[in-house]
Structure formats: structure tokens, C-alpha cells
Amino acid sequence: MSSIMRVTFANSKPNLITNIQVVGKNNLNIDLLEPNESETLWIPIDTDGSIQIKYKYKDSIITETVIQCLSITLGGKIQYNVGGINDFGI
């Protein structure tokens, strides 16, 4: 049994964000996000755990946790501000 988490990744930074990769999920990536641009990925949740991303901003490689605690029985959708403030009301 698995579920899907639909995550819209938004760039609220003033510069380009590149090479956004969902950690542990091959072929789930976004090549680039311009400032104020967003793109949605459908992420399969096949084990309990978390969703993390890795991306390049300016000359740095940054890793962030998108969702800390996730269950295979819990799907849904969120908007995630890459490198920004996120409040999911949890």
C-alpha cells in the first residue's frame, strides 16, 4: 500500500534555484525555478519517513526537510517555499 503527496515547490528567493532533487526518489527533480515560479511534483510515499530535497542556490548545495513525519497511509498536497518560511498548520 502506498499513497501520493503532491508538493508544489515555489521559489520565493530573489535568484534562480537549480537542480532540485527529491532525496531517495530517482527521476523526481526540477531542473530550475526562476524567482516567483513554481512546479508541482507527485511524490509516491511507499514507506513511513520524511521528504527531503537537495538543491543548488548560488554556489551552495542545500538540503532541506520538506515534511518531517509522513506515513504511507497519509497522502495530500502542500505548497513548499524552497529556502523560505513554511507553515503547514500542523
N, C-alpha and C positions, 0 to 999 in steps of 0.2 A: 504494500500500500504506500502511496506517495501523494503529495499534493504540490501545488504550484504557488509560488509567491511572485506576484507581478510588481516589479520595482521600477519606478521611473526615476532615473538618475538625472539630476539637474545641476548645471554649472552656474553657481551664483558668484563665482570668483571673477575678477576683472581680466583674467588671462585664460588662454587655452589650456584645457586639461586633455592629456593624451594617454593612450594605451590603458584604458580602464579594463581590468580583468577581474572576474569573479573567481576568488581563490578556490581551487579544487574542482572547478567546473570547466573542463576543456571546451573550447569554442564558444564560450559566453564572454564576450568582450565588446567594448565600444572603442573604436579607433581614436576618435576625438570628439570633444564637446567644446563648441565655441561658448564665450560668455553668454549667459541667459538662454542657452539651448538645453534641451532635454531629450532623452531617449529611453524607451522602455525595454526591459529585458524580462522574459518569462523564465524564472529560475525553478527547476524541479527540486523539490525537497524530498530526498529519499532516505535521509537519516535525521535523527534529532541532532541539533547542534546550533551553529550560527552561520551567518552570511558575512563574509569579509571581502573587501575589494583591495586591489593594489593598482596604483596609477602614477603617472608622471605629471608633476606640476613644476614648471620652470625646469630646474636641473635636479630636482629631488624625486626619489621614488617613495611614495607614501602608502602605508597600509592603514585601513580603517575598518572597524566593525560596523556593519550596516544594521544587523539585528543580532543581539547577544544570545537570546534563548529562543529556539524555534523547534517545533515539533512536527513530525511528518503528518499529523492529523490537523495541522493548522495552516491553511493557505490564506491568501489575502492579497491586498495591494497597498503599497505605500509610495510616497514620494520621498526620495533621499537627496539632500543637498550635499553634493560631494565637497568635502572640506569645509562645510558650513554648519549651521545650527540645525538640529533635527529634534523635533518633539512630536512623538507619535501618540501622546496622550496616555501612555502606559504607566 
